[in-house]
Amino acid sequence: MFDYVDETAINNDQGKRSQKLFAAVVLAALDDAIADDKKYGNGVDSIARWARSRDGREVLMCAGIEPTERCVKGMMEFVDRGVRTSVALSREESERQQAAKAA
């Protein structure tokens, strides 16, 4: 009986780790699109093309993100803002955005 519980816990843990790995791939794709947008001006189009592609949809699903058109538009808006994911996910950036909303 305990073997079944241990096996289930291990499988669940592996699933969460793989989901985090695919989420990191999505963040890297966003960073690449932001870099392309700054360098060539086509980052918004490239992330939209990637997210709508077969591979992009598969990566998004494995990351736990539903690849809908709303998701694609959100990714396009994120790239259009031009803030790198490491900065956007930091505590300082979220505090700055909250202060800007309050003002």
N, C-alpha and C positions, 0 to 999 in steps of 0.2 A: 504494500500500500504506500509506504513512504517513497519507494522508487518512483511511483507514478507522480507523486507530488513534486519530487525533485526534478524529474524530467520536464514536467509542465513549467516549473519555475525557470529552468534553464532555457527552454524554448521561448518563453515570454521575454526573458532578458535578451536573448539573441535577436529577437524581432525588434525590440526597442533600439538596440545598438545599430541594427541595419537601417532602421528608420532615421536615426540621427545621422548616419553616414550619407544617406540620400538627401537629407535636409542640408547638409554641408555642400553637396553638389549643387543644389539650387542656389544657395548663397554665393557660391563661386561663379555660377552662371550670371547672377545679378551683378557681381563685381566686374566680371568681364564685359558685360553690356555697358556698364557705367564707364569703364575705361574706353570702350569703343566709341561711346557717345562723346566723350571729351576729345578723343583723338580724331575720329572720322565723322562724327555727327550722325551715325546710324545705329546707336545703341538701342533706342526704343524699338526700331524695326527688327533688330536682330533678336532681342529677347522675345518679342511677339512671335517671330518665326520659329524660334526654338521651342517656346511653350506650346505652340500649336502643332509642332511636329510630333511624329509617333514616339520618338525617343524622349522628347521633352515631356509629353503626357505620361509616359511610363515612369520617368524619374519623379515627376510630381506625385503620382499615385503612390509610389514606393516611399516617398517622404511623408505621406499622410495628408497631402494637399489635393483637393479635388480640382482637376484641370478644366474648370469651366471658363467661359468667356469673361466672367467677372474677375476671376483670378488673373487671367492674362492682362486685363485692363489695369488691375492693381499693380502688377509687376511693371507694366509700361509706365505708370505714374511714378512708381518708385525710382525707376531708371531715369525718368525725366527730371526728378528732383536733383539727382547727381550726388547724393550722399552715400558714401560707401557703407556696406552692411556692418562692418565692424564699428563704425562711428554711430550709425543709426541704432544699433542695439546696445550702445553704452548707456550707462546711467546718466552721465553728464548731458548727453544729447536729449534724453527724455525729459530731464529737468529743465533744460533750456526751452524745449517745445512747450512744456506746461507753463512756464513763465511768460512765453510769448502769447499763449492763448489767454492767460489771465489779464494781460496788459491791454 
